[in-house]
Amino acid sequence: MSGSQLTHVVAFTLNPDVSRDDPRAQVAAAITGGHPATIPEIATWVCGWDTGRRPDSADFLVVSTFDTPGDYDIFQVHPDHQRGKNAWKQIATWAVADILPGVSERP
């Protein structure tokens, strides 16, 4: 991983009426897990269900990197990524953070 890669983090929280065993959640997780096979611009990709038991934990997390901002832009509009977003939109909310290493701000 190079020092200038963009890191993309997404934390999904299932809606109150949706469990991890819900077929829709399983489909959304499978689509998301399959992104590296269909989106070559992804440099690294780790995703999975949270194993913690804290009440404030997200349910599913993605941590990925992209070599260039252009690769990230291609990922954002890729049809498979859009398919994943649409699957999650039906069952969850999420928070996103995109960071570049070495870039920080102090209050």
Order of alpha helices (4+ residues) and beta strands (2+ residues): beta-alpha-alpha-beta-beta-alpha-alpha-beta
